[in-house]
């Protein structure tokens, strides 16, 4: 089910453009986190092509500045891991090739982010997978629990909910 590299390479600029245009309009943290997660995945997949896209559109510096300022969006272990993989790929590229000047100037900040993300990943791993206290994901956990309860209720046969003893009958109002 893997897409051969040339086909995926052809799609990367199209997705880059779409996400780059949607990022300023993203009103929720979830959407912004998803966009940056996709950018990190693109960077990990093909850093040269990602940077080529951003340089051709003259948005490299702006993109990375916004990204670095938005690092607090990565609250879950999976988010932090993909950000880390993207940044490591960028750092690898910096060691072997010339980077655009706008990226080279930000390498010290990139190294700081690698250190910070490494620490956060270790902390989340110790807590047991990333949804522990202090991860900033408590609200979505509550929403997921409420959604699961509603889905379970919708799967019940008519008349069974009258005997429901979980004490959250008022959620259906």
N, C-alpha and C positions, 0 to 999 in steps of 0.2 A: 504494500500500500504506500510505499515511499515514492515520492515524485522525483524523477531524475533531475539532477542539478540544473541542466539547461532550461527545463520547463519552469522550475521554481524561480530561477534567476529572471526569467522573462516577466514573471508576475510581481516580483519584489518592488520594482519602481511604481507600479500601479497601486499597490497597497500602501506604499510609502506616501504617495500623493494623497490618497483618500484619508489616511490617518492624520497626516500633517494638516490637512484642511479642517478636519473634525476636532482636533485637539483644542483650539481656542474656543470652540463652541461647547465643549464638554462641560456640563453643569454638575455632574456628580463625581464624587471621588472614585466610585467604582468604574466609571467610564474612563476617566483619566488614567487610573491604574491599569486598565485593560490596554489602552493605547500605548502606554510606556512599556508594558509587558510585551506587547507585540513588537515594538521597536527593539527591545532587548533581544527578543528571539531573532529578529532580522539581523541584528548586529552579530549575534552568535553564529547564525547560519552563514553570512557572507559580509564580513565587516567592510571589505573593499567596495562592494556594490552599494551597501548602505551609505557609506561616506561619499561615494560618487553621486548618489541620488541627492544627498543633502547639500553637497557642494554645487551641483548643477542648479539647484533651486535657491542657492545662496542663503541657506537657513541653518547651517551647521552650528555656528556659535549660539544662535538664538535657541535652537532645539536643545542643545546640551545644557545651556543655562537654565531653561525651564525645567528640564529633566532633573538636574541636580537639586533645584529648589523644591522639587516635588517628591523627593526620596521618602518622605514620611508617609506617602501613600502605600508604600510596601510594608504592610503590617503582617502578612502571612509568610510562612516559611517558603512556600512555593514562589511567591512574588520576589522575595529577597534572593532566592537561588537563581532565578532567571535573570534578574538584574545583574547579579554577580557574574554569571556566565557571559553576558553581553559585555560587561566592563573588562573582564579578563581577556576576551577576544580582542577588544580594542587595545588593551595593554600589550598583548602579544604582537599585534600589528605594529604598534609603536616601536617595538624592539627590533623588528625585521624590515620595516619600510619607512619611507617618509610619510608623515601624516600631514593633513592640511594644517596650516598655521593656527587656525582657530581651535583645533583639537590639541595641537602640541602645547599651546599656551595653557590649556586646562589640565594637562597631565598630572601636575601636583594634586589638584583637586580630585582627579580620578583615583589616584593612589589613596588619598584620604577616604574616599567612598569605598574602595575595596577593603580597607581596614575596618571601617565602620560596619559595612555589610557582613564581613566575616564575623565580627563580634556579635552582631544581632542574630546571625544564623546559628552560631554556637549557643547563644542564650535561648533561642526558640527550640533548638534541638533538646537542650537540657529540660525545658519546660514540657516537652512531650509532643512536639509536632507543629507548634505554631499557633494554636488557638488558645494558649494559656493567658493568664492575667497579664495585663500590660501590653497586649499585642494590638490594642485598638480595634479589635474586631468583635467586641461584645454585642454591639447593636445588630450586626448581621447574624450572629448566633441566635439572638432572640427572634429575629424575623424568620430564620430557618426553622426554629422550633415551632413557631406559630404556623408556618406553612405546612410542616409535617403533620401537626395536629389536624389542620383543616383537610388535608388530603386523606388522612385516616378516617375522618368523619364522613367524607364524601364516598368512601368505599364501603361504609356500613350499609346494611340493609335497612329499609324504612322501619321505624319503630324501635330500632336498637339504641338510638341516641337517647331515648328516654331513660334508659338504664345506665347511661354513661356516668361513671363515678369519678371522672378526672377533675371535676370542679371547674371546668372552663366552658360551661354551656353559654355563658354570656358573650362569648366570642362571635357567635352566629348572628347577633343582633345588628 
